[in-house]
Amino acid sequence: MSFVRCPGGRGEWRCESWWLTIVPGIGLTAIFASAQDWQTVVPAWAMAGGVGATLVIGGLAGFYPALRAARMAPTEALLAP
């Protein structure tokens, strides 16, 4: 069960992979910064670049397995490691 409702169909892999990369990245960074008593002063361009890189990497990391599974029969895709 997921805590995020992703649209079914072709966009589901994108939604899931983005949520699995953005949420932990932002959460772990915030926890680490607060544990070190650091001020969280980040330029907007750095935040945008970080989120953009996260989306690209997460999208590509989710796209390859989804593409591979789409080319298989459903029963074969479920049994594949």
C-alpha positions as MATLAB code, in Angstrom:
seq = 'MSFVRCPGGRGEWRCESWWLTIVPGIGLTAIFASAQDWQTVVPAWAMAGGVGATLVIGGLAGFYPALRAARMAPTEALLAP';
ca = [
       0.000    0.000    0.000;
       1.376    3.365   -0.986;
       0.976    6.655    0.847;
       0.867    8.485   -2.504;
      -1.830    8.055   -5.118;
      -0.134    7.754   -8.482;
      -2.187    7.685  -11.668;
      -2.392    4.232  -13.205;
      -1.117    3.417  -16.634;
       1.964    4.771  -18.337;
       2.690    7.535  -15.811;
       2.671    5.333  -12.731;
       6.384    4.382  -12.903;
       7.306    8.065  -13.129;
       5.207    9.049  -10.139;
       6.496    6.203   -7.975;
      10.156    6.673   -8.839;
       9.974   10.434   -8.275;
       8.344   10.025   -4.869;
      10.910    7.422   -3.874;
      13.772    9.812   -4.703;
      12.455   13.232   -3.675;
      10.911   12.463   -0.285;
      13.895   10.628    1.245;
      16.349   13.131   -0.246;
      14.656   16.163    1.245;
      13.818   14.395    4.511;
      17.320   13.067    5.160;
      18.884   16.409    4.310;
      16.566   18.238    6.717;
      17.229   15.722    9.508;
      21.008   15.910    9.036;
      21.012   19.726    8.941;
      18.905   20.021   12.091;
      21.080   17.455   13.914;
      24.166   19.578   13.140;
      22.384   22.803   14.189;
      22.955   24.241   10.733;
      20.861   27.017    9.312;
      19.078   25.915    6.194;
      19.976   28.757    3.878;
      20.055   27.367    0.358;
      19.984   29.431   -2.823;
      16.924   28.890   -4.987;
      19.051   27.836   -7.973;
      20.694   25.107   -5.897;
      17.357   23.769   -4.701;
      15.955   23.806   -8.227;
      19.056   22.068   -9.553;
      18.930   19.425   -6.848;
      15.258   18.697   -7.395;
      15.798   18.648  -11.170;
      18.700   16.199  -10.893;
      16.669   14.047   -8.515;
      13.756   13.938  -10.939;
      15.973   12.989  -13.877;
      17.901   10.299  -11.983;
      14.776    8.913  -10.320;
      12.874    8.947  -13.596;
      15.612    7.068  -15.417;
      16.021    4.598  -12.560;
      12.283    3.870  -12.669;
      12.014    3.871  -16.459;
      14.415    1.031  -17.204;
      12.701   -1.659  -15.064;
       9.282   -0.481  -16.258;
      10.356   -0.678  -19.897;
      11.864   -4.111  -19.375;
       8.709   -5.415  -17.675;
       6.479   -3.915  -20.383;
       8.228   -6.028  -23.012;
       7.516   -9.273  -21.131;
       4.386  -11.300  -20.672;
       2.706  -10.344  -17.360;
       3.366  -13.731  -15.732;
       7.007  -13.682  -16.846;
       7.497  -10.123  -15.528;
       6.160  -11.118  -12.105;
       8.552  -14.066  -11.895;
      11.640  -12.153  -13.074;
      14.172  -11.137  -10.394;
];
